[in-house]
Every structure is written in C-alpha cells, then in structure tokens.
Amino acid sequence: MFRIAKLTTILVAAAGVASLSTGAMAAGSCVMAGGEATMLTSDLAKFMANAALKNSISGKGLKASGEVKMTCKDGVANVYCIAKQKACK
C-alpha cells in the first residue's frame, strides 16, 4: 500500500513541469525547454521526462525544434531524468 502511494506521489510530482528557460521571450525567439521526472525504472523516468517536456513546450505555446537531449542519473531506489529541447515561437 505504501509503495502505491509513493508511486502515485512520484507520478504527481513528475507531472509538475519544469521549464529551463529564463527571461522574457520576444516574438520569433527560441528557448531551451525542459522536463524532469524521478521514477522507479529508467524507461518510466525517460517517458515521464519526455511527457513533461512536451507539456512545457505546449504550455508556452511554442513548437519543438531539433532533437530531445535526455540525461539520466541512477539513484539508490529510483532514476532521475531531464529532457531538454529547443523550442521556438
């Protein structure tokens, strides 16, 4: 039961999108958008980080440009991933 509650908490936390862009955005400009996730498995962490990235980009009304760059770190009981991608107006 505790494990399910912990996983649910992690999923909800991963849904909170982290945007790595800063400053005001002028028309036609680009930013580096990002999403992150901490999950029990590598595949799930990558999937959720990519989903958070897509939510970040669409939430700002931008369009993705270029490749997604994914970095992950293995923890003791989880995997932390950050997905980054250039996004333009």
SVG drawing of the C-alpha trace seen along z (x, -y; Angstrom):
<svg xmlns="http://www.w3.org/2000/svg" viewBox="-2 -41 26 43">
<polyline fill="none" stroke="black" stroke-width="0.4" points="0.0,0.0 2.8,-2.4 4.6,-1.6 1.5,-2.5 1.1,-5.8 4.7,-6.6 4.5,-5.8 1.4,-8.0 3.2,-10.8 6.1,-10.5 3.8,-10.5 2.1,-13.6 5.4,-15.3 6.7,-14.3 3.6,-15.9 4.8,-19.3 6.6,-20.6 10.0,-22.3 10.8,-24.8 14.5,-25.5 14.1,-28.8 14.6,-32.2 13.8,-35.8 11.2,-37.3 10.7,-35.8 10.4,-38.1 8.5,-37.1 10.4,-34.6 12.9,-33.8 13.8,-30.3 14.4,-28.9 15.7,-25.7 12.6,-24.0 12.8,-21.1 11.0,-18.5 12.1,-16.2 11.0,-13.0 12.0,-10.7 10.7,-7.2 11.4,-3.6 12.7,-2.5 14.8,-4.1 12.2,-3.6 9.4,-5.1 11.6,-8.1 12.5,-8.8 8.9,-8.5 7.7,-10.9 10.5,-13.4 9.7,-13.5 6.0,-14.0 6.9,-16.8 9.0,-18.4 6.1,-18.2 3.8,-19.8 6.3,-22.5 6.6,-23.4 2.9,-23.3 2.1,-25.2 4.1,-28.1 2.6,-28.0 5.9,-27.0 6.9,-24.5 9.7,-22.0 12.8,-22.3 15.7,-19.8 16.4,-16.7 15.5,-15.9 18.6,-15.6 18.0,-13.2 20.2,-12.8 19.5,-10.3 21.1,-9.5 20.6,-6.3 19.8,-6.7 19.6,-4.1 15.9,-3.3 15.0,-5.5 16.1,-7.1 16.1,-10.8 15.9,-12.1 15.9,-15.5 14.8,-16.0 15.7,-19.2 14.8,-20.5 15.0,-23.8 11.5,-25.4 10.6,-28.4 7.6,-30.8"/>
</svg>
